[in-house]
Amino acid sequence: MITVKNNPVGNTDSGAETQDVLLAEKPDRRMLSYVPNEDGLRSNHDRRGALEDDENRPIDYKLYQQEDKRGKRYLVDYEVTVKIADQAGKRTFVGRAVDISATGMLLKFPREDTEYIHKAEQVQLNFVITPGSMPEGYEMKIKNLKARCVRFVKKEDGTLLCGLEFMDTLAQYATRKRQNYLLGAAAFCLCIITFVIIMMRAESVVYFRFNRWLYLYSIIAATFLLSRYFFAIFYRPVPIDPNYTPGVTVIIPCFNEENWIKRTIYSCINQDYPADKLEVIVVDDHSNDHSVERIKEAIAEIKSADTESGIYHTDTRIRYIVQPVNKGKRDAMAVGAVEAQHELLVFVDSDSFLDPFAVRNIVQPFKDKDMGGVSGRTDVANTYTNALTRMQSVRYYIAFRVMKAAESYFDSVTCLSGPLSCYRRDLVLKYADAWLNQKFLGQRATFGDDRSMTNFILRHNRTAYQDSAVCATIVPNTYTVFLKQQMRWKRSWLRESLIAGRFIWRKEPFMSLSFYMGLVVPIAAPVIVLYNLIYVPVMHRVFPLTFLVGMLLMALLMSMAQLFLRRSSTWLFGMWFCFYYEAVLLWQMPVAWFTFWKSTWGTRMTPADLAELEKKRREKEQKEAKKKHASQK
């Protein structure tokens, strides 16, 4: 894993910087390693060895992607104990892992007598995969994993490098050693939790007449939540059709993202997609940091890498635009849409990194001519930075794999999320003016661009979620920034949910009912919590045991779903998120109602944020001047 200094708020004091922990993938010697060659002499799967060419057999892209993930190498620094048993007896050596994949690792040894490893038919490895050094789900203790040496190199400084191939992949090892019983336990817990929740809600029906509003809320909340988990079970992503490759323009709106923008650009251009059908446009919204310099550097490096062969046509497929003044994210996205040359638009946030197969996957639902927009899945890139980022990782995964998946079952995803979403260009241009000039109760809407555009699209078209289209995004690693982000999201959620409520009833009946339940539950939640935790204990001298048990069950439901679906050690932080939501985030809702007009982002220094800081500075100076004047009297 690697640590990266990240200042999430932009031009603030450098003392606020936090070290983000990210996966450290071993770089490929080719910058555009996933872009297929147009000459057809070598395809992507030829180079990576995942599949063999067969003109009579179509590419199995599901297998292709699985093989690619298994072969990805990550830079690590593990201590590895190697055990050998041969005719001379048992030997033990200690080396350090240089890199690791699901299928093997490269070890470094300081001594020459480790040549026995090269001669041995089989060795046993013992080491610990630390959290953050490999994708989620791989963190575990490895004991007596069988392997064989496939490469042995002696370097000039005397150190030895030994390439080892695991006899079983790490996924197979995990399934055999721990995941079978863990998954069984998680499935059992999910069934028990669901049963208990249903029984508790049945009790609410029995006692309904004693407090109809309270018990009605509990029934609605449980029905809403359980129905989302239920329909998510039946969700399936649209499989890849190798022959379906519509033209795609990737648009990256950027503002003050000097830390991550280069990585974002590289991930967007290095896609397993026909080069002649993919272009990338970066639109900088007049950043006040070094983002523009980073953009120029990235594009220059990409074009330089293609200078000799020119087979990837990067000179015409990637460009940037700098706004003369800051106009906001929506304007930057609209500029990119106007400049785009292809029929589909993929919007990517400037701190999000696409999986190499993201574009090929996200376009597949558009084979349906009524499909207007598609959301990809967003994972957390800096999961293992601290407890806060781990908590967000669980929340993100459940929000996409469960909540959006359930909506996608009815072709009515209510938010095509900003980190990765795809739209038909003609629809974006059709609604562009109304979207850019959107107002709510007389105030201009400056954020919530993803929910707003989704509402325009969803009125007359379908929207979907494609779980196989994946990106990773940087999430806030401090509570101050996180709370500001959540407040902004709640303001846009309130605004756009009220707007969507005007037309969502025309959609599939069950989806419509679920939407309205999902609108009522969070809005009424603060009142319900106050009633159960304050009013009932004080006025009736009754401990709110049932309510607290219900909260615990909801938290366990999220955590067990995370464990079952993702097999990640972060599942415990699902409970932490639920409790944190009830204690802190829930109370942002009433505040959002009365501050919907605010245009500040909080997570980056937009002109509105700078104006707000300047306003606070002037107010502070005025107060100090008044105090000084009063003391002189």
C-alpha positions as CSV (number, residue, x, y, z in Angstrom):
1,M,0.0,0.0,0.0
2,I,1.0,3.6,-0.4
3,T,0.3,6.7,1.5
4,V,-0.6,10.0,-0.2
5,K,-0.9,13.4,1.3
6,N,-4.4,14.6,0.7
7,N,-5.7,18.0,1.5
8,P,-9.4,17.5,0.8
9,V,-10.6,21.1,1.3
10,G,-8.2,22.7,-1.2
11,N,-6.2,25.8,-0.4
12,T,-6.2,25.5,3.4
13,D,-3.5,25.2,5.9
14,S,-1.1,22.4,5.0
15,G,-1.2,21.3,8.6
16,A,-4.6,19.8,8.0
17,E,-3.2,17.3,5.5
18,T,-3.9,13.6,6.2
19,Q,-2.1,10.6,4.9
20,D,-4.4,8.6,2.7
21,V,-3.7,4.9,2.3
22,L,-4.3,3.6,-1.2
23,L,-3.6,0.4,-3.1
24,A,-0.2,0.4,-4.7
25,E,-0.6,-1.4,-8.1
26,K,2.6,-2.4,-9.8
27,P,2.8,-0.1,-12.8
28,D,2.7,-1.7,-16.3
29,R,5.6,-0.8,-18.6
30,R,2.9,0.4,-21.1
31,M,1.0,3.5,-20.1
32,L,-2.0,2.4,-22.3
33,S,-1.8,-1.2,-21.4
34,Y,-5.5,-1.9,-21.8
35,V,-6.3,-0.1,-25.0
36,P,-6.8,-2.6,-27.8
37,N,-4.5,-2.3,-30.9
38,E,-6.5,-1.1,-33.9
39,D,-4.3,-3.2,-36.3
40,G,-5.7,-6.3,-34.7
41,L,-2.2,-8.0,-34.5
42,R,-2.5,-8.2,-30.7
43,S,-5.6,-7.8,-28.6
44,N,-5.7,-6.9,-25.0
45,H,-6.4,-10.5,-23.8
46,D,-3.5,-11.7,-26.0
47,R,-1.0,-9.5,-24.1
48,R,-2.3,-10.3,-20.7
49,G,-2.6,-14.0,-21.2
50,A,-6.2,-14.3,-19.9
51,L,-7.7,-15.9,-23.0
52,E,-6.6,-17.4,-26.2
53,D,-7.7,-16.1,-29.6
54,D,-10.4,-18.2,-31.3
55,E,-12.2,-16.6,-34.2
56,N,-15.1,-19.0,-33.9
57,R,-15.6,-18.3,-30.2
58,P,-16.6,-14.9,-28.8
59,I,-14.6,-13.5,-25.9
60,D,-15.9,-14.4,-22.5
61,Y,-15.5,-11.0,-20.9
62,K,-16.6,-12.1,-17.5
63,L,-13.8,-14.7,-17.4
64,Y,-11.5,-12.2,-19.0
65,Q,-12.0,-9.6,-16.3
66,Q,-11.7,-12.2,-13.5
67,E,-8.4,-13.4,-14.9
68,D,-7.2,-9.8,-15.1
69,K,-8.0,-9.1,-11.5
70,R,-6.3,-12.3,-10.4
71,G,-3.2,-11.3,-12.2
72,K,-3.0,-7.7,-10.9
73,R,0.1,-7.1,-8.8
74,Y,0.4,-4.9,-5.8
75,L,3.6,-3.5,-4.3
76,V,4.0,-4.7,-0.7
77,D,6.6,-5.2,2.0
78,Y,5.7,-8.3,3.9
79,E,8.0,-10.6,5.9
80,V,7.5,-14.1,4.5
81,T,8.6,-17.3,6.0
82,V,9.4,-20.0,3.5
83,K,9.5,-23.7,4.6
84,I,11.1,-26.5,2.5
85,A,11.1,-30.2,3.2
86,D,13.5,-32.4,1.0
87,Q,15.9,-35.3,1.4
88,A,18.3,-33.1,3.4
89,G,15.6,-32.3,5.9
90,K,13.5,-29.2,6.7
91,R,14.8,-25.7,6.1
92,T,13.3,-22.3,6.9
93,F,14.1,-19.1,5.1
94,V,12.9,-15.6,5.7
95,G,12.5,-13.1,2.9
96,R,10.5,-10.0,2.0
97,A,7.6,-9.8,-0.5
98,V,8.2,-7.3,-3.2
99,D,4.9,-7.6,-4.9
100,I,1.9,-9.9,-4.7
101,S,-1.2,-11.0,-6.7
102,A,-3.9,-13.5,-6.1
103,T,-1.9,-16.1,-8.0
104,G,1.7,-15.5,-6.8
105,M,4.4,-13.2,-5.3
106,L,7.9,-12.0,-5.8
107,L,10.2,-12.5,-2.9
108,K,13.6,-10.9,-2.1
109,F,16.3,-12.8,-0.1
110,P,19.6,-11.3,1.1
111,R,21.4,-14.7,1.2
112,E,22.7,-16.9,-1.6
113,D,22.0,-20.2,0.1
114,T,18.3,-19.8,-0.7
115,E,18.9,-21.5,-4.0
116,Y,17.3,-24.5,-2.4
117,I,14.0,-22.8,-2.9
118,H,14.6,-22.9,-6.7
119,K,15.3,-26.6,-6.6
120,A,12.4,-27.5,-4.4
121,E,9.4,-28.9,-6.1
122,Q,7.1,-27.3,-3.5
123,V,7.4,-24.8,-0.6
124,Q,5.1,-23.6,2.1
125,L,4.6,-19.9,2.8
126,N,3.6,-18.1,6.0
127,F,2.8,-14.4,6.0
128,V,0.1,-11.8,6.8
129,I,-1.8,-9.8,4.1
130,T,-2.2,-6.4,5.9
131,P,-5.4,-4.4,5.3
132,G,-5.0,-2.0,2.4
133,S,-2.2,-3.8,0.6
134,M,-4.6,-5.8,-1.5
135,P,-8.3,-5.3,-2.5
136,E,-10.9,-5.7,0.2
137,G,-11.5,-9.3,1.2
138,Y,-7.9,-10.5,0.9
139,E,-6.7,-9.2,4.3
140,M,-5.9,-12.4,6.3
141,K,-3.2,-14.5,7.9
142,I,-1.7,-17.0,5.5
143,K,-0.5,-20.3,7.0
144,N,1.3,-23.1,5.1
145,L,0.2,-21.9,1.6
146,K,1.8,-24.3,-1.0
147,A,3.7,-22.7,-3.8
148,R,6.4,-23.4,-6.4
149,C,9.3,-21.4,-7.8
150,V,8.9,-20.3,-11.4
151,R,11.6,-17.6,-11.6
152,F,14.9,-17.1,-9.8
153,V,17.2,-14.2,-10.4
154,K,20.4,-13.1,-8.8
155,K,21.0,-9.4,-8.8
156,E,24.3,-7.6,-9.0
157,D,24.1,-6.5,-5.3
158,G,23.9,-10.2,-4.2
159,T,20.2,-10.2,-3.4
160,L,18.0,-13.0,-4.9
161,L,14.6,-12.5,-6.4
162,C,12.3,-15.5,-6.4
163,G,9.0,-15.6,-8.3
164,L,6.5,-18.0,-6.6
165,E,3.3,-19.3,-8.0
166,F,0.6,-20.3,-5.5
167,M,-0.8,-23.8,-5.9
168,D,-4.2,-22.4,-4.9
169,T,-5.2,-18.8,-5.5
170,L,-5.6,-16.6,-2.5
171,A,-9.4,-16.6,-3.1
172,Q,-9.4,-20.4,-3.1
173,Y,-7.3,-20.4,0.1
174,A,-9.6,-18.0,1.8
175,T,-12.7,-20.0,0.8
176,R,-11.2,-23.1,2.2
177,K,-9.8,-21.7,5.4
178,R,-12.3,-19.1,6.5
179,Q,-14.9,-17.9,4.1
180,N,-17.0,-21.0,4.0
181,Y,-17.9,-20.7,7.7
182,L,-17.9,-16.9,7.6
183,L,-20.3,-16.8,4.7
184,G,-22.5,-19.4,6.3
185,A,-22.5,-17.5,9.6
186,A,-23.4,-14.3,7.7
187,A,-26.2,-15.9,5.8
188,F,-27.6,-17.4,9.0
189,C,-27.4,-14.1,10.7
190,L,-29.2,-12.3,7.8
191,C,-32.0,-14.8,8.0
192,I,-32.4,-14.5,11.8
193,I,-32.2,-10.7,11.7
194,T,-34.8,-10.5,8.9
195,F,-37.1,-12.9,10.9
196,V,-36.8,-10.9,14.1
197,I,-37.5,-7.6,12.3
198,I,-40.6,-9.0,10.7
199,M,-41.8,-10.3,14.0
200,M,-41.2,-6.9,15.7
201,R,-43.2,-5.3,12.9
202,A,-46.0,-7.8,13.4
203,E,-46.1,-6.7,17.0
204,S,-46.5,-3.1,15.7
205,V,-49.6,-4.2,13.8
206,V,-51.0,-5.7,17.0
207,Y,-50.4,-2.5,19.0
208,F,-51.2,-0.2,16.2
209,R,-54.3,1.3,17.8
210,F,-52.3,2.5,20.9
211,N,-50.0,4.8,18.9
212,R,-50.9,4.7,15.3
213,W,-48.3,7.2,14.0
214,L,-45.4,5.7,15.8
215,Y,-46.2,2.1,14.7
216,L,-47.1,3.2,11.2
217,Y,-43.6,4.7,10.9
218,S,-41.9,1.5,12.2
219,I,-43.9,-0.6,9.7
220,I,-43.0,1.8,6.8
221,A,-39.3,1.9,7.8
222,A,-39.0,-1.8,8.1
223,T,-40.9,-2.5,4.8
224,F,-38.8,0.1,2.9
225,L,-35.5,-1.4,4.1
226,L,-36.3,-5.0,3.8
227,S,-37.8,-4.6,0.4
228,R,-34.6,-3.0,-0.9
229,Y,-32.5,-5.9,0.3
230,F,-35.1,-8.4,-1.1
231,F,-35.1,-6.9,-4.6
232,A,-31.3,-6.5,-4.6
233,I,-31.1,-10.3,-4.5
234,F,-32.7,-10.5,-8.0
235,Y,-30.5,-7.8,-9.5
236,R,-28.1,-8.9,-12.3
237,P,-25.8,-6.5,-14.3
238,V,-26.2,-6.5,-18.1
239,P,-23.6,-8.9,-19.6
240,I,-21.1,-7.6,-22.1
241,D,-21.8,-8.0,-25.8
242,P,-18.3,-7.7,-27.4
243,N,-19.9,-6.4,-30.6
244,Y,-21.7,-3.5,-28.8
245,T,-19.3,-0.6,-28.6
246,P,-21.1,2.7,-29.1
247,G,-19.1,6.0,-29.3
248,V,-18.2,7.3,-25.8
249,T,-16.9,10.7,-24.6
250,V,-15.5,10.7,-21.1
251,I,-15.9,14.1,-19.4
252,I,-14.0,15.0,-16.3
253,P,-15.1,18.3,-14.7
254,C,-12.2,19.5,-12.5
255,F,-11.9,22.1,-9.8
256,N,-8.9,22.2,-7.3
257,E,-8.0,18.6,-7.6
258,E,-4.2,18.8,-8.1
259,N,-3.6,15.7,-6.0
260,W,-5.7,13.3,-8.0
261,I,-6.5,14.6,-11.4
262,K,-3.5,13.0,-13.2
263,R,-4.5,9.6,-11.9
264,T,-8.1,10.2,-13.0
265,I,-7.1,11.1,-16.5
266,Y,-4.8,8.0,-16.8
267,S,-7.6,5.7,-15.8
268,C,-10.1,7.2,-18.2
269,I,-7.9,7.0,-21.3
270,N,-6.5,3.5,-20.4
271,Q,-9.7,1.6,-21.1
272,D,-10.4,-1.7,-22.7
273,Y,-12.4,-0.1,-25.4
274,P,-11.9,0.6,-29.2
275,A,-9.6,3.6,-29.4
276,D,-11.6,5.2,-32.3
277,K,-14.7,5.1,-30.2
278,L,-13.5,6.7,-27.0
279,E,-12.3,10.3,-26.3
280,V,-11.6,12.1,-23.0
281,I,-12.3,15.8,-22.3
282,V,-11.1,17.5,-19.1
283,V,-12.9,20.7,-18.3
284,D,-11.1,22.7,-15.6
285,D,-13.5,25.2,-13.9
286,H,-10.9,27.9,-13.3
287,S,-9.1,26.1,-10.5
288,N,-7.1,28.3,-8.0
289,D,-4.5,25.6,-7.3
290,H,-2.1,23.7,-9.6
291,S,-4.8,21.5,-11.3
292,V,-4.3,23.0,-14.8
293,E,-0.6,22.2,-14.6
294,R,-1.3,18.6,-13.6
295,I,-3.8,18.3,-16.4
296,K,-1.3,19.5,-19.0
297,E,1.4,17.2,-17.6
298,A,-0.8,14.2,-17.8
299,I,-2.0,14.8,-21.3
300,A,1.6,15.5,-22.5
301,E,2.8,12.3,-20.9
302,I,0.0,10.3,-22.5
303,K,0.6,11.7,-26.0
304,S,4.4,11.3,-25.6
305,A,3.9,7.6,-24.8
306,D,2.0,7.2,-28.1
307,T,4.4,9.4,-30.2
308,E,6.3,6.6,-31.9
309,S,3.5,4.2,-32.9
310,G,0.6,6.6,-33.0
311,I,-1.7,3.5,-33.0
312,Y,-3.8,4.9,-30.1
313,H,-4.5,8.3,-31.7
314,T,-4.1,10.1,-28.4
315,D,-3.3,13.4,-30.2
316,T,-7.0,13.6,-31.2
317,R,-8.6,11.6,-28.4
318,I,-7.7,13.6,-25.3
319,R,-7.9,17.3,-24.7
320,Y,-8.6,19.9,-22.0
321,I,-10.6,23.1,-21.7
322,V,-10.0,25.8,-19.1
323,Q,-13.0,27.9,-18.1
324,P,-12.1,31.7,-18.2
325,V,-14.0,32.1,-14.9
326,N,-15.4,29.7,-12.3
327,K,-19.0,28.9,-13.3
328,G,-19.7,25.7,-11.3
329,K,-19.5,22.0,-11.9
330,R,-22.7,22.0,-14.0
331,D,-21.3,24.5,-16.5
332,A,-18.1,22.5,-16.8
333,M,-20.1,19.3,-17.5
334,A,-22.3,21.1,-20.0
335,V,-19.2,22.5,-21.9
336,G,-17.9,19.0,-22.2
337,A,-21.2,17.7,-23.5
338,V,-21.3,20.4,-26.2
339,E,-17.7,19.6,-27.3
340,A,-18.3,15.8,-27.2
341,Q,-18.1,13.9,-30.5
342,H,-19.9,10.7,-29.5
343,E,-23.4,9.5,-28.7
344,L,-22.8,8.6,-25.0
345,L,-21.4,10.8,-22.3
346,V,-19.5,9.3,-19.3
347,F,-19.1,11.8,-16.4
348,V,-16.3,11.0,-14.0
349,D,-15.4,13.1,-10.9
350,S,-11.9,14.4,-10.8
351,D,-11.0,12.4,-7.7
352,S,-12.3,9.1,-9.1
353,F,-10.4,6.3,-10.9
354,L,-12.0,4.0,-13.4
355,D,-11.5,0.3,-13.6
356,P,-10.0,-0.6,-17.0
357,F,-13.3,-2.3,-18.0
358,A,-15.6,0.4,-16.6
359,V,-16.6,2.0,-19.9
360,R,-17.2,-1.3,-21.7
361,N,-19.5,-2.3,-18.9
362,I,-21.4,0.9,-18.3
363,V,-22.5,1.2,-22.0
364,Q,-24.2,-2.2,-22.1
365,P,-27.6,-1.2,-20.7
366,F,-27.9,1.3,-23.6
367,K,-28.8,-1.6,-25.9
368,D,-32.2,-0.8,-24.6
369,K,-33.3,2.2,-26.7
370,D,-35.4,3.6,-23.8
371,M,-32.4,3.7,-21.4
372,G,-31.5,7.3,-20.7
373,G,-28.8,7.0,-18.0
374,V,-26.7,4.4,-16.1
375,S,-24.8,4.6,-12.8
376,G,-21.7,2.6,-12.2
377,R,-20.5,1.3,-8.8
378,T,-18.4,3.5,-6.7
379,D,-15.9,1.9,-4.3
380,V,-13.8,3.8,-1.8
381,A,-10.2,4.1,-2.9
382,N,-8.8,5.2,0.5
383,T,-10.7,2.6,2.6
384,Y,-7.9,1.8,5.0
385,T,-6.9,5.3,5.9
386,N,-8.8,5.4,9.2
387,A,-12.1,4.3,10.9
388,L,-14.0,7.1,9.1
389,T,-13.0,5.9,5.6
390,R,-13.7,2.3,6.6
391,M,-17.2,3.3,7.7
392,Q,-17.8,5.1,4.4
393,S,-16.5,2.0,2.5
394,V,-19.3,-0.1,3.9
395,R,-21.9,2.6,3.3
396,Y,-20.9,3.1,-0.3
397,Y,-21.0,-0.6,-1.1
398,I,-24.4,-1.2,0.5
399,A,-25.8,2.1,-1.1
400,F,-24.8,0.8,-4.5
401,R,-25.0,-3.0,-4.4
402,V,-28.2,-3.0,-2.4
403,M,-30.1,0.3,-2.7
404,K,-29.3,1.2,-6.3
405,A,-29.5,-2.5,-7.4
406,A,-33.0,-2.7,-6.0
407,E,-34.0,0.5,-7.9
408,S,-32.4,-0.8,-11.0
409,Y,-34.6,-3.9,-10.8
410,F,-37.5,-1.5,-11.8
411,D,-35.3,0.6,-14.2
412,S,-35.7,3.6,-12.0
413,V,-32.5,4.5,-10.3
414,T,-33.1,7.9,-8.6
415,C,-29.5,9.1,-8.5
416,L,-26.9,8.4,-11.2
417,S,-23.9,9.2,-9.0
418,G,-21.3,11.7,-9.9
419,P,-18.1,9.5,-9.6
420,L,-19.2,7.4,-12.6
421,S,-22.4,7.8,-14.7
422,C,-23.3,7.6,-18.3
423,Y,-26.0,9.4,-20.3
424,R,-27.3,9.7,-23.8
425,R,-25.8,12.9,-25.2
426,D,-29.0,14.0,-26.9
427,L,-30.9,13.9,-23.6
428,V,-28.2,15.9,-21.8
429,L,-28.3,18.6,-24.4
430,K,-32.1,18.5,-24.4
431,Y,-32.3,19.3,-20.7
432,A,-29.1,21.4,-20.5
433,D,-30.7,24.8,-20.3
434,A,-33.2,23.8,-17.6
435,W,-30.5,21.9,-15.7
436,L,-28.0,24.8,-15.8
437,N,-30.6,27.4,-14.7
438,Q,-32.4,25.3,-12.1
439,K,-33.8,27.1,-9.2
440,F,-35.5,25.9,-6.0
441,L,-37.7,28.3,-4.0
442,G,-36.1,31.2,-5.8
443,Q,-32.5,30.0,-5.1
444,R,-30.1,28.8,-7.8
445,A,-29.1,25.1,-7.4
446,T,-25.3,25.0,-7.4
447,F,-24.8,21.4,-6.3
448,G,-26.6,18.1,-6.6
449,D,-25.9,18.0,-10.3
450,D,-26.2,14.2,-10.5
451,R,-29.6,13.9,-8.8
452,S,-30.9,16.9,-10.8
453,M,-29.9,15.4,-14.2
454,T,-31.2,12.0,-13.1
455,N,-34.6,13.6,-12.5
456,F,-34.7,15.2,-15.9
457,I,-33.8,11.8,-17.5
458,L,-36.1,9.7,-15.3
459,R,-39.2,11.6,-16.2
460,H,-39.5,10.0,-19.7
461,N,-36.7,7.4,-19.8
462,R,-35.3,4.5,-17.9
463,T,-32.3,4.6,-15.6
464,A,-30.2,1.7,-14.4
465,Y,-27.3,0.6,-12.3
466,Q,-24.4,-1.5,-13.7
467,D,-22.6,-3.2,-10.9
468,S,-19.8,-4.4,-13.2
469,A,-18.8,-0.9,-14.1
470,V,-16.5,0.1,-11.2
471,C,-14.7,3.2,-10.2
472,A,-12.9,4.1,-6.9
473,T,-13.2,7.5,-5.3
474,I,-11.4,9.4,-2.6
475,V,-13.7,10.0,0.4
476,P,-13.2,12.5,3.2
477,N,-10.7,11.3,5.8
478,T,-11.6,13.9,8.5
479,Y,-15.0,14.3,10.3
480,T,-15.0,18.1,9.6
481,V,-15.0,17.6,5.8
482,F,-17.2,14.5,6.0
483,L,-19.9,16.4,7.8
484,K,-19.8,19.3,5.4
485,Q,-20.1,16.8,2.5
486,Q,-23.1,15.1,4.1
487,M,-24.9,18.4,4.7
488,R,-24.5,19.3,1.0
489,W,-25.8,15.9,0.0
490,K,-28.8,16.2,2.3
491,R,-29.7,19.5,0.9
492,S,-29.6,18.2,-2.7
493,W,-31.5,15.0,-1.6
494,L,-34.3,17.0,-0.1
495,R,-34.6,19.3,-3.1
496,E,-34.5,16.6,-5.7
497,S,-36.6,14.1,-3.8
498,L,-39.4,16.6,-3.6
499,I,-39.1,17.3,-7.3
500,A,-39.0,13.5,-8.2
501,G,-42.1,13.0,-6.0
502,R,-44.1,15.0,-8.6
503,F,-43.6,12.4,-11.4
504,I,-42.3,9.1,-9.8
505,W,-45.9,7.9,-9.3
506,R,-46.0,7.3,-13.1
507,K,-43.4,4.6,-12.8
508,E,-43.8,1.0,-11.7
509,P,-46.3,1.0,-8.7
510,F,-44.1,-0.9,-6.2
511,M,-41.1,1.3,-7.1
512,S,-43.2,4.4,-6.6
513,L,-44.5,3.2,-3.2
514,S,-40.9,2.4,-2.2
515,F,-39.7,5.9,-3.2
516,Y,-42.4,7.6,-1.2
517,M,-41.6,5.4,1.8
518,G,-37.9,6.3,1.4
519,L,-38.8,10.0,1.4
520,V,-40.9,9.8,4.6
521,V,-38.5,7.7,6.7
522,P,-35.5,10.0,6.9
523,I,-37.5,13.2,7.2
524,A,-39.6,11.9,10.1
525,A,-36.7,10.0,11.7
526,P,-35.5,12.9,14.0
527,V,-39.0,13.2,15.5
528,I,-39.2,9.4,16.0
529,V,-35.8,9.3,17.7
530,L,-36.6,12.1,20.0
531,Y,-39.9,10.6,20.9
532,N,-38.4,7.2,21.7
533,L,-35.2,8.2,23.4
534,I,-36.4,11.4,25.3
535,Y,-40.1,11.6,25.5
536,V,-41.0,8.0,26.4
537,P,-38.3,7.6,29.1
538,V,-39.0,11.0,30.7
539,M,-42.8,11.0,30.6
540,H,-43.6,7.3,30.9
541,R,-40.5,6.0,32.8
542,V,-40.0,3.3,30.3
543,F,-36.6,2.3,29.0
544,P,-36.7,2.3,25.1
545,L,-35.4,-1.3,24.8
546,T,-37.4,-2.2,21.8
547,F,-36.3,0.9,19.9
548,L,-32.7,0.3,20.7
549,V,-32.9,-3.4,19.7
550,G,-34.5,-2.3,16.4
551,M,-31.5,0.1,15.8
552,L,-29.1,-2.7,16.5
553,L,-30.9,-5.1,14.1
554,M,-30.7,-2.5,11.3
555,A,-27.0,-2.0,11.9
556,L,-26.4,-5.8,11.9
557,L,-28.3,-6.1,8.7
558,M,-25.9,-3.7,6.9
559,S,-22.9,-5.3,8.4
560,M,-23.9,-8.9,7.6
561,A,-24.8,-7.9,4.1
562,Q,-21.3,-6.4,3.7
563,L,-19.7,-9.6,5.0
564,F,-21.8,-11.9,2.9
565,L,-21.5,-9.9,-0.4
566,R,-17.9,-8.6,-0.1
567,R,-16.2,-10.9,2.4
568,S,-14.4,-7.9,3.8
569,S,-13.1,-7.3,7.3
570,T,-14.7,-3.8,7.2
571,W,-18.1,-5.3,7.9
572,L,-17.9,-4.2,11.6
573,F,-17.8,-0.6,10.5
574,G,-21.3,-1.0,9.1
575,M,-22.6,-1.0,12.7
576,W,-20.5,2.0,13.5
577,F,-22.0,3.9,10.5
578,C,-25.5,3.1,11.7
579,F,-24.9,4.3,15.2
580,Y,-23.0,7.4,13.9
581,Y,-25.9,8.1,11.6
582,E,-28.4,8.0,14.5
583,A,-26.2,10.1,16.8
584,V,-24.9,12.7,14.3
585,L,-25.9,12.6,10.7
586,L,-29.6,12.3,11.4
587,W,-29.7,15.7,13.0
588,Q,-28.4,17.3,9.8
589,M,-31.8,16.7,8.2
590,P,-33.7,19.4,10.0
591,V,-30.7,21.8,9.5
592,A,-30.8,21.1,5.8
593,W,-34.4,22.1,5.6
594,F,-33.7,25.6,6.8
595,T,-30.4,26.1,4.9
596,F,-31.2,24.7,1.5
597,W,-30.3,28.0,-0.1
598,K,-26.6,27.7,0.9
599,S,-24.4,27.3,-2.2
600,T,-21.1,26.4,-0.4
601,W,-19.6,22.9,-1.0
602,G,-17.5,22.7,2.2
603,T,-15.2,20.1,0.7
604,R,-13.4,22.4,-1.7
605,M,-12.8,26.1,-2.0
606,T,-15.3,27.2,-4.6
607,P,-16.0,30.9,-5.1
608,A,-19.0,30.5,-2.8
609,D,-16.9,28.9,-0.1
610,L,-14.3,31.7,-0.5
611,A,-17.0,34.3,-0.2
612,E,-18.3,32.6,2.9
613,L,-14.9,32.6,4.5
614,E,-14.5,36.3,3.6
615,K,-17.9,37.1,5.1
616,K,-16.9,35.3,8.4
617,R,-13.6,37.1,8.5
618,R,-15.3,40.5,8.2
619,E,-17.8,39.6,10.9
620,K,-15.0,38.5,13.2
621,E,-13.2,41.8,12.6
622,Q,-16.4,43.7,13.3
623,K,-16.9,41.9,16.6
624,E,-13.3,42.5,17.6
625,A,-13.6,46.2,16.7
626,K,-16.8,46.5,18.8
627,K,-15.1,44.8,21.8
628,K,-12.1,47.1,21.5
629,H,-14.4,50.1,21.2
630,A,-16.4,49.0,24.3
631,S,-13.2,48.5,26.4
632,Q,-11.9,51.9,25.5
633,K,-15.1,53.5,26.9
